[in-house]
Amino acid sequence: MLPDLIPTADVLEEVLSRPTPAVLDVMRALPGDLLVLGAGGKMGPSLCRMARRAAEAAGMRRRIIAVSRFSQPRIAEQLQSWDVETLPCDLLQAGAVDRLPEAPLVVSMLGYKFGTQDHGAHTWAVNVWAAGLIAQRYRRSRLVFFSTGNVYPLSPVSLGGSLESDPLSPVGEYGASAVGRERIVEYFSRCHDTPVSIVRLNYAQELRYGILADLAQSVLQERPIDLTMGHFNAIWQGDANAAALASLAHATSPPFVFNLAGPETLSVRQVCQQFGRIMGRTPRFTGSEAPDALLSNSQLAMRVFGYPTVPVQQMIHWIAHWVQQGGEYLGRPTHYEVRDGRF
């Protein structure tokens, strides 16, 4: 049962980390410890907590190990309070990946996006070189790598988003480095027959972060909203994490690749108008909708993992209330409106 409203961060964290039946099945079927690399980001803590809750519900004893630089110590403390082990580590340091503990199950959430335009070399080091190190080090494990819908070009809104079978033609250096990550991971998967799944995410949402949260803040504060990138995909972060964990059971060599996005193509204009009606505001718009946008078709994920447990209308309802009540906002804009790949 979903709550009607989410009043506090503690309630939000509980809802975000609820394991789905598919995650429970994975935790029953696949033994051994789970290592989560890049776990200190926006999605990592709730994914680790979901894995811990699923392991306990499945009656399986296993370590859940979160690896990150943990530049914010409170994140490590929060993970430890959830019975998740934390391992501070800079994966770009010489030999760091080789010193990590063995684990039969590995999820890599490592990635660098914002700042790409000014730090191209660092972008490729994180997104490609580090991914290769991880794929080589854990060649005898079962692996999940997070990727992005930015591996695709903008596509006509009328077509419903890019398919996994479409040619990869990214716009900008971030998207190009994401293709590089996928290619190096595929290389090591084929070399060592390593089972891998690659998750092309586009875009995860919660109350403190995401396109919906960005739009709600703009409506509340009556800031102009550019309509040029007039359409987008959105999926509840808990559902995104659940699908990523469940994909451990579908990992193959060569990799199993799937788009992870909400099933709908959402309109920026219509979503903002909904926020406006709930919050008693009149959205301010500039520009007009382009005929194309960065969109992913998630039919494959819907068939394999099922439809999201949290529909978009529920997210809009929760976020509108959260924003009106002055709930925490991470202040990390998604920059969904960027059309030239310069992040």
PASENU-795482 format. One record per residue (C-alpha): x, y, z. Coordinates in Angstrom, 3 decimals, always signed. Layout:
BEGIN
{X->X	Y->Y	Z->Z}
...
# end
This chain:
BEGIN
{X->+0.000	Y->+0.000	Z->+0.000}
{X->+1.330	Y->+3.421	Z->-0.973}
{X->+0.872	Y->+6.290	Z->+1.488}
{X->-1.373	Y->+9.135	Z->+0.385}
{X->+1.356	Y->+11.643	Z->+1.253}
{X->+5.009	Y->+11.440	Z->+2.290}
{X->+5.472	Y->+13.825	Z->+5.233}
{X->+9.107	Y->+13.218	Z->+6.240}
{X->+12.462	Y->+12.123	Z->+4.859}
{X->+12.307	Y->+8.964	Z->+7.002}
{X->+9.020	Y->+7.948	Z->+5.390}
{X->+10.460	Y->+8.786	Z->+1.962}
{X->+13.518	Y->+6.591	Z->+2.549}
{X->+11.296	Y->+3.731	Z->+3.685}
{X->+9.111	Y->+3.940	Z->+0.568}
{X->+12.117	Y->+4.312	Z->-1.752}
{X->+13.747	Y->+1.154	Z->-0.401}
{X->+10.777	Y->-1.229	Z->-0.463}
{X->+11.876	Y->-4.372	Z->-2.332}
{X->+9.611	Y->-5.700	Z->-5.053}
{X->+8.798	Y->-9.411	Z->-5.447}
{X->+11.355	Y->-9.589	Z->-8.277}
{X->+14.107	Y->-8.315	Z->-5.973}
{X->+13.099	Y->-10.842	Z->-3.313}
{X->+13.299	Y->-13.597	Z->-5.923}
{X->+16.820	Y->-12.509	Z->-6.890}
{X->+17.963	Y->-12.488	Z->-3.288}
{X->+16.610	Y->-16.026	Z->-2.815}
{X->+18.058	Y->-17.353	Z->-6.061}
{X->+21.522	Y->-15.776	Z->-6.166}
{X->+23.763	Y->-16.440	Z->-3.150}
{X->+26.694	Y->-14.395	Z->-1.959}
{X->+27.641	Y->-10.863	Z->-1.016}
{X->+26.563	Y->-7.790	Z->-2.988}
{X->+29.054	Y->-5.030	Z->-3.739}
{X->+27.659	Y->-1.650	Z->-4.832}
{X->+30.224	Y->+0.667	Z->-6.424}
{X->+29.549	Y->+4.404	Z->-6.516}
{X->+26.983	Y->+3.915	Z->-3.760}
{X->+27.246	Y->+7.427	Z->-2.336}
{X->+25.264	Y->+9.136	Z->-5.098}
{X->+21.590	Y->+10.038	Z->-5.280}
{X->+20.323	Y->+6.495	Z->-5.916}
{X->+22.938	Y->+4.346	Z->-4.214}
{X->+21.872	Y->+4.518	Z->-0.563}
{X->+18.277	Y->+3.494	Z->-1.230}
{X->+19.424	Y->+0.687	Z->-3.567}
{X->+21.697	Y->-0.669	Z->-0.840}
{X->+18.942	Y->-0.466	Z->+1.748}
{X->+16.511	Y->-2.205	Z->-0.626}
{X->+19.012	Y->-5.026	Z->-1.111}
{X->+19.469	Y->-5.350	Z->+2.652}
{X->+15.711	Y->-5.437	Z->+3.259}
{X->+15.241	Y->-8.012	Z->+0.502}
{X->+18.019	Y->-10.217	Z->+1.846}
{X->+16.483	Y->-10.164	Z->+5.318}
{X->+12.994	Y->-10.864	Z->+3.988}
{X->+14.374	Y->-13.766	Z->+1.952}
{X->+16.134	Y->-15.165	Z->+5.017}
{X->+19.543	Y->-14.992	Z->+3.331}
{X->+22.687	Y->-14.054	Z->+5.220}
{X->+24.869	Y->-11.860	Z->+3.048}
{X->+26.970	Y->-8.732	Z->+3.223}
{X->+25.795	Y->-5.614	Z->+1.420}
{X->+28.914	Y->-3.496	Z->+0.868}
{X->+28.671	Y->+0.123	Z->-0.303}
{X->+31.809	Y->+1.537	Z->-1.941}
{X->+32.232	Y->+5.288	Z->-2.471}
{X->+34.535	Y->+8.167	Z->-1.667}
{X->+31.817	Y->+9.222	Z->+0.819}
{X->+32.642	Y->+12.909	Z->+0.553}
{X->+29.525	Y->+13.418	Z->+2.681}
{X->+30.131	Y->+11.373	Z->+5.878}
{X->+26.430	Y->+11.452	Z->+6.816}
{X->+25.678	Y->+9.141	Z->+3.882}
{X->+28.072	Y->+6.517	Z->+5.227}
{X->+26.521	Y->+6.878	Z->+8.689}
{X->+23.041	Y->+6.475	Z->+7.233}
{X->+24.049	Y->+3.327	Z->+5.360}
{X->+25.621	Y->+1.849	Z->+8.470}
{X->+22.399	Y->+2.483	Z->+10.403}
{X->+20.679	Y->+0.280	Z->+7.787}
{X->+23.172	Y->-2.563	Z->+8.345}
{X->+25.033	Y->-1.811	Z->+5.122}
{X->+28.818	Y->-1.982	Z->+5.321}
{X->+30.678	Y->+1.042	Z->+3.976}
{X->+34.071	Y->+1.038	Z->+2.320}
{X->+35.602	Y->+4.448	Z->+1.519}
{X->+37.499	Y->+4.208	Z->-1.738}
{X->+38.514	Y->+6.342	Z->-4.709}
{X->+38.233	Y->+3.882	Z->-7.578}
{X->+40.499	Y->+6.011	Z->-9.779}
{X->+43.478	Y->+5.572	Z->-7.466}
{X->+46.111	Y->+3.124	Z->-8.653}
{X->+45.311	Y->-0.402	Z->-7.501}
{X->+42.121	Y->+0.602	Z->-5.675}
{X->+39.809	Y->-1.684	Z->-7.652}
{X->+42.145	Y->-4.656	Z->-7.188}
{X->+42.036	Y->-4.199	Z->-3.406}
{X->+38.242	Y->-4.392	Z->-3.196}
{X->+36.731	Y->-7.508	Z->-1.596}
{X->+35.490	Y->-10.454	Z->-3.604}
{X->+31.762	Y->-10.504	Z->-4.308}
{X->+29.713	Y->-12.709	Z->-6.653}
{X->+27.175	Y->-9.909	Z->-7.192}
{X->+28.306	Y->-6.417	Z->-8.232}
{X->+26.332	Y->-3.298	Z->-9.149}
{X->+28.316	Y->-0.396	Z->-10.600}
{X->+26.561	Y->+2.967	Z->-10.260}
{X->+29.764	Y->+4.842	Z->-10.991}
{X->+29.369	Y->+7.711	Z->-13.431}
{X->+30.249	Y->+11.338	Z->-14.118}
{X->+27.878	Y->+13.673	Z->-15.967}
{X->+27.665	Y->+17.224	Z->-14.684}
{X->+30.869	Y->+19.093	Z->-15.420}
{X->+31.581	Y->+16.929	Z->-18.457}
{X->+31.978	Y->+19.904	Z->-20.762}
{X->+34.824	Y->+21.372	Z->-18.698}
{X->+36.361	Y->+18.095	Z->-17.492}
{X->+36.384	Y->+15.825	Z->-20.509}
{X->+39.395	Y->+13.753	Z->-19.471}
{X->+37.938	Y->+13.068	Z->-16.026}
{X->+34.630	Y->+12.094	Z->-17.634}
{X->+36.276	Y->+9.419	Z->-19.752}
{X->+38.391	Y->+8.191	Z->-16.845}
{X->+35.324	Y->+7.614	Z->-14.676}
{X->+32.876	Y->+6.426	Z->-17.307}
{X->+35.174	Y->+4.253	Z->-19.415}
{X->+38.518	Y->+3.466	Z->-17.818}
{X->+37.088	Y->+2.728	Z->-14.357}
{X->+34.322	Y->+0.621	Z->-15.902}
{X->+36.956	Y->-1.460	Z->-17.659}
{X->+38.876	Y->-1.940	Z->-14.414}
{X->+35.694	Y->-3.109	Z->-12.681}
{X->+34.702	Y->-5.468	Z->-15.499}
{X->+38.193	Y->-7.007	Z->-15.502}
{X->+38.459	Y->-7.280	Z->-11.692}
{X->+35.029	Y->-8.897	Z->-11.312}
{X->+35.102	Y->-11.044	Z->-14.436}
{X->+34.000	Y->-14.076	Z->-12.389}
{X->+31.039	Y->-12.228	Z->-10.841}
{X->+27.561	Y->-11.331	Z->-12.031}
{X->+27.543	Y->-7.612	Z->-12.933}
{X->+25.118	Y->-4.724	Z->-13.391}
{X->+26.336	Y->-1.471	Z->-14.930}
{X->+24.250	Y->+1.685	Z->-14.919}
{X->+24.269	Y->+3.531	Z->-18.230}
{X->+22.030	Y->+6.289	Z->-19.589}
{X->+19.496	Y->+7.146	Z->-22.264}
{X->+22.012	Y->+9.751	Z->-23.460}
{X->+23.611	Y->+7.044	Z->-25.597}
{X->+20.768	Y->+7.781	Z->-28.041}
{X->+20.224	Y->+10.913	Z->-30.129}
{X->+17.103	Y->+13.030	Z->-29.819}
{X->+14.192	Y->+11.179	Z->-31.395}
{X->+10.814	Y->+12.288	Z->-32.790}
{X->+8.247	Y->+12.518	Z->-30.007}
{X->+5.696	Y->+10.760	Z->-32.188}
{X->+7.785	Y->+7.543	Z->-32.277}
{X->+7.655	Y->+6.930	Z->-28.523}
{X->+11.367	Y->+6.893	Z->-27.761}
{X->+14.528	Y->+5.068	Z->-28.793}
{X->+14.632	Y->+1.263	Z->-28.710}
{X->+17.555	Y->-0.859	Z->-27.526}
{X->+18.062	Y->-1.962	Z->-31.121}
{X->+18.440	Y->+1.589	Z->-32.427}
{X->+21.907	Y->+2.810	Z->-33.485}
{X->+23.838	Y->+4.587	Z->-30.746}
{X->+24.473	Y->+8.145	Z->-31.873}
{X->+24.935	Y->+10.267	Z->-28.760}
{X->+24.922	Y->+14.051	Z->-28.685}
{X->+27.890	Y->+15.462	Z->-26.758}
{X->+30.840	Y->+14.104	Z->-24.851}
{X->+28.917	Y->+12.685	Z->-21.902}
{X->+26.811	Y->+10.505	Z->-24.168}
{X->+29.901	Y->+9.458	Z->-26.123}
{X->+31.670	Y->+8.404	Z->-22.925}
{X->+28.579	Y->+6.426	Z->-21.895}
{X->+28.786	Y->+4.515	Z->-25.178}
{X->+32.466	Y->+3.959	Z->-24.399}
{X->+31.523	Y->+2.483	Z->-21.024}
{X->+29.075	Y->+0.080	Z->-22.640}
{X->+31.603	Y->-0.979	Z->-25.268}
{X->+34.424	Y->-1.692	Z->-22.795}
{X->+32.063	Y->-3.615	Z->-20.525}
{X->+30.834	Y->-5.660	Z->-23.492}
{X->+34.448	Y->-6.354	Z->-24.472}
{X->+35.318	Y->-7.870	Z->-21.086}
{X->+31.996	Y->-9.687	Z->-20.902}
{X->+32.761	Y->-11.413	Z->-24.198}
{X->+36.408	Y->-12.083	Z->-23.271}
{X->+35.597	Y->-13.777	Z->-19.971}
{X->+32.005	Y->-14.927	Z->-20.548}
{X->+30.965	Y->-12.634	Z->-17.696}
{X->+27.197	Y->-12.260	Z->-17.204}
{X->+26.353	Y->-8.549	Z->-17.362}
{X->+23.265	Y->-6.377	Z->-17.561}
{X->+23.462	Y->-2.759	Z->-18.748}
{X->+20.792	Y->-0.362	Z->-17.497}
{X->+20.075	Y->+2.637	Z->-19.747}
{X->+18.302	Y->+4.852	Z->-17.218}
{X->+16.139	Y->+7.814	Z->-18.267}
{X->+15.209	Y->+9.397	Z->-15.678}
{X->+14.818	Y->+8.402	Z->-11.995}
{X->+12.614	Y->+10.561	Z->-9.742}
{X->+12.038	Y->+11.101	Z->-6.054}
{X->+10.707	Y->+14.015	Z->-4.016}
{X->+14.055	Y->+15.769	Z->-3.494}
{X->+15.528	Y->+15.291	Z->-6.955}
{X->+14.518	Y->+14.660	Z->-10.562}
{X->+12.769	Y->+16.366	Z->-13.444}
{X->+9.411	Y->+16.356	Z->-11.664}
{X->+10.949	Y->+17.950	Z->-8.574}
{X->+12.704	Y->+20.549	Z->-10.754}
{X->+9.461	Y->+21.428	Z->-12.542}
{X->+7.495	Y->+21.608	Z->-9.288}
{X->+10.034	Y->+24.034	Z->-7.826}
{X->+9.834	Y->+26.206	Z->-10.944}
{X->+6.026	Y->+26.294	Z->-10.824}
{X->+5.948	Y->+27.128	Z->-7.121}
{X->+8.513	Y->+29.908	Z->-7.502}
{X->+6.915	Y->+31.117	Z->-10.748}
{X->+10.138	Y->+30.812	Z->-12.716}
{X->+9.944	Y->+30.678	Z->-16.533}
{X->+9.990	Y->+27.121	Z->-17.873}
{X->+11.554	Y->+26.513	Z->-21.288}
{X->+9.367	Y->+24.220	Z->-23.386}
{X->+11.878	Y->+23.462	Z->-26.144}
{X->+12.712	Y->+20.051	Z->-24.647}
{X->+9.007	Y->+19.565	Z->-24.258}
{X->+8.795	Y->+15.848	Z->-23.420}
{X->+10.548	Y->+13.409	Z->-21.102}
{X->+10.435	Y->+10.029	Z->-19.373}
{X->+10.190	Y->+9.564	Z->-15.610}
{X->+10.328	Y->+6.520	Z->-13.330}
{X->+10.139	Y->+6.323	Z->-9.541}
{X->+13.634	Y->+5.853	Z->-8.120}
{X->+12.534	Y->+2.855	Z->-6.074}
{X->+11.233	Y->+1.147	Z->-9.205}
{X->+14.455	Y->+1.967	Z->-11.052}
{X->+16.587	Y->+0.469	Z->-8.276}
{X->+14.355	Y->-2.588	Z->-8.081}
{X->+14.689	Y->-3.256	Z->-11.808}
{X->+18.471	Y->-2.825	Z->-11.629}
{X->+18.752	Y->-5.347	Z->-8.790}
{X->+16.323	Y->-7.739	Z->-10.474}
{X->+18.415	Y->-7.547	Z->-13.651}
{X->+21.158	Y->-9.511	Z->-11.873}
{X->+19.088	Y->-12.587	Z->-12.695}
{X->+18.977	Y->-11.631	Z->-16.397}
{X->+22.679	Y->-10.878	Z->-16.858}
{X->+24.220	Y->-12.586	Z->-19.897}
{X->+27.293	Y->-12.566	Z->-22.106}
{X->+27.173	Y->-10.556	Z->-24.297}
{X->+25.368	Y->-8.156	Z->-21.969}
{X->+21.620	Y->-7.927	Z->-21.538}
{X->+20.860	Y->-4.268	Z->-22.364}
{X->+17.580	Y->-2.569	Z->-21.517}
{X->+16.059	Y->+0.890	Z->-21.333}
{X->+14.839	Y->+1.744	Z->-17.842}
{X->+12.240	Y->+4.506	Z->-18.066}
{X->+8.637	Y->+5.196	Z->-17.276}
{X->+6.126	Y->+3.765	Z->-19.770}
{X->+4.696	Y->+7.181	Z->-20.693}
{X->+5.987	Y->+10.065	Z->-22.770}
{X->+5.304	Y->+13.012	Z->-20.470}
{X->+4.637	Y->+16.591	Z->-21.563}
{X->+6.497	Y->+19.342	Z->-19.705}
{X->+3.586	Y->+21.714	Z->-20.318}
{X->+0.925	Y->+19.310	Z->-19.044}
{X->+2.911	Y->+18.221	Z->-15.991}
{X->+3.511	Y->+21.861	Z->-15.012}
{X->-0.168	Y->+22.639	Z->-15.471}
{X->-0.997	Y->+19.772	Z->-13.100}
{X->+1.449	Y->+21.123	Z->-10.527}
{X->-0.098	Y->+24.563	Z->-10.995}
{X->-3.616	Y->+23.307	Z->-10.305}
{X->-2.529	Y->+21.487	Z->-7.151}
{X->-0.389	Y->+24.344	Z->-5.813}
{X->-2.551	Y->+27.262	Z->-6.893}
{X->+0.046	Y->+28.675	Z->-9.271}
{X->+0.001	Y->+29.599	Z->-12.942}
{X->+3.058	Y->+28.154	Z->-14.718}
{X->+5.120	Y->+30.565	Z->-16.809}
{X->+6.384	Y->+29.162	Z->-20.101}
{X->+8.871	Y->+30.304	Z->-22.713}
{X->+9.457	Y->+28.894	Z->-26.175}
{X->+7.548	Y->+26.029	Z->-27.753}
{X->+7.927	Y->+22.266	Z->-27.927}
{X->+10.471	Y->+20.892	Z->-30.402}
{X->+9.333	Y->+17.882	Z->-32.442}
{X->+12.071	Y->+15.716	Z->-30.880}
{X->+13.392	Y->+14.995	Z->-27.399}
{X->+15.618	Y->+12.608	Z->-25.442}
{X->+13.179	Y->+9.713	Z->-25.022}
{X->+13.538	Y->+5.999	Z->-24.296}
{X->+11.094	Y->+3.254	Z->-25.156}
{X->+10.777	Y->+0.960	Z->-22.126}
{X->+8.628	Y->-1.838	Z->-23.593}
{X->+11.335	Y->-4.444	Z->-22.963}
{X->+11.750	Y->-3.475	Z->-19.301}
{X->+7.991	Y->-3.465	Z->-18.798}
{X->+7.767	Y->-7.021	Z->-20.174}
{X->+10.672	Y->-8.332	Z->-18.110}
{X->+10.225	Y->-6.467	Z->-14.809}
{X->+6.593	Y->-5.335	Z->-14.879}
{X->+5.094	Y->-1.891	Z->-14.683}
{X->+6.272	Y->+0.600	Z->-12.014}
{X->+4.693	Y->+0.260	Z->-8.590}
{X->+4.461	Y->+4.059	Z->-8.304}
{X->+2.601	Y->+5.668	Z->-11.244}
{X->+3.464	Y->+9.149	Z->-12.455}
{X->+0.250	Y->+10.695	Z->-11.096}
{X->+1.174	Y->+9.457	Z->-7.615}
{X->+4.623	Y->+11.018	Z->-7.966}
{X->+3.106	Y->+14.343	Z->-9.012}
{X->+0.735	Y->+14.260	Z->-6.026}
{X->+3.528	Y->+13.455	Z->-3.581}
{X->+5.961	Y->+16.011	Z->-5.010}
{X->+3.423	Y->+18.852	Z->-5.081}
{X->+2.647	Y->+18.342	Z->-1.386}
{X->+6.340	Y->+17.935	Z->-0.514}
{X->+7.305	Y->+21.172	Z->-2.280}
{X->+4.429	Y->+23.135	Z->-0.773}
{X->+5.444	Y->+22.001	Z->+2.707}
{X->+9.025	Y->+23.158	Z->+2.166}
{X->+10.464	Y->+19.640	Z->+1.969}
{X->+14.162	Y->+19.178	Z->+1.301}
{X->+15.323	Y->+19.870	Z->-2.255}
{X->+18.812	Y->+18.657	Z->-3.138}
{X->+19.419	Y->+21.607	Z->-5.448}
{X->+20.982	Y->+19.451	Z->-8.148}
{X->+19.126	Y->+20.363	Z->-11.344}
{X->+18.807	Y->+17.514	Z->-13.808}
{X->+19.423	Y->+19.811	Z->-16.802}
{X->+16.901	Y->+17.708	Z->-18.701}
{X->+16.380	Y->+20.689	Z->-21.022}
{X->+19.918	Y->+20.425	Z->-22.487}
{X->+19.697	Y->+19.537	Z->-26.182}
{X->+23.326	Y->+19.828	Z->-27.290}
{X->+24.847	Y->+17.309	Z->-24.857}
{X->+26.906	Y->+19.947	Z->-23.052}
{X->+26.485	Y->+19.157	Z->-19.348}
# end
